[in-house]
Amino acid sequence: MTAKPVTIENVRQARISIADFIRHTPLVKSASLSRLTGTAVHLKLETLQATGAFKLRGATNKLRSLSAEELQRGVVCCSTGNHGRAVAMAAKQLGVSAVVCMSSLVPAIKVDAIKALGADVRIVGSTQDEADVEVERLVGEDGRVNVSPFDDPHVIAGQGTIGLELLEDLPHIDTVIVPLSGGGLICGIALALKAHVDVRVIGVSMDRGAAMYESCRAGQLVPVAEEASLADSLTGGIGADNQYTFPMARELVDDMILVTEDEIAAGMKHALREERMVVEGGGAVSIAALLAGKVHSPGKHVACVISGNNVDIDKLLRICA
Ligand SMILES: *Cc1c(COP(=O)(O)O)cnc(C)c1O
């Protein structure tokens, strides 16, 4: 079975559908990164989205696409934290019941935020795969709708609205550097940008269990071991039955870069010290790749997606000390 591809029209529709729930986040020039790299580097601040991460875009677009009958049955998702928070918030705004299944690797700050939004939280096992078993059970037994964190056309189109905003704010954009895990974020952005401009799309993952990177290299889906990382929001595989983001990433992503734990820490530190911004590990990998000199010959108009800010402040301060 081949899945119907996601189109630029889906992204345009998503923009309209989520407009009342989503912030058009600022794009700000980074003086320090521009100086360091000798080119104009801009930061796309998804840290300023209502849930502190971009995932609210995709989750809201997905929930807005459901029928009244589906909404009545409620939604369920598996999450490393930010997606769960986004689903919980979108569900709350639309008056829908939500269950969020997470592994014990998810930081307490994220679990607490999801509970505060009124979602039913289930901590299951120590990997995303184990949490996913509970999701499948709730789909089968309760008829809840599974909201995938990345492998869903409405989720990808929702994240793609970032690409439309980048085009408006930086019309001559030629390079975009995007945190990469399951690939919903990068595929949506690449789809939106490449429909309009010639742009190099670079994904950055942590070197611990980079499922999309390994799968693209192998030309087939490769399961990876899940390990703890400073970039906790980038952990997890891309799904053994991946339908959308793997083929899209192979077609639309030009380069993939891996960063180490030390490089991620340096990215978080740079964000706090130089940019005066709280950024979580997964959100700082785009900065980390630039600082580590791993982005070869970036163009003249570079955007780094800063994807989230949900990090425990004491932990961030320890990293920066
Ligand atoms: C989910 C997430 C990512 C990765 O997004 P994918 O669509 O899974 O590639 C990056 N940064 C943050 C902060 C996230 O929450």
The ligand as an ORCA input file, in Angstrom:
! r2SCAN-3c Opt
* xyz 0 1
  C       9.719     16.324     18.529
  C      10.818     17.305     18.601
  C      11.822     17.380     17.607
  C      11.875     16.420     16.444
  O      10.762     16.466     15.603
  P      10.437     15.270     14.600
  O       9.228     15.679     13.866
  O      10.229     14.033     15.427
  O      11.648     15.106     13.723
  C      12.786     18.360     17.718
  N      12.802     19.213     18.760
  C      11.878     19.182     19.732
  C      11.975     20.161     20.839
  C      10.848     18.229     19.692
  O       9.932     18.202     20.661
*
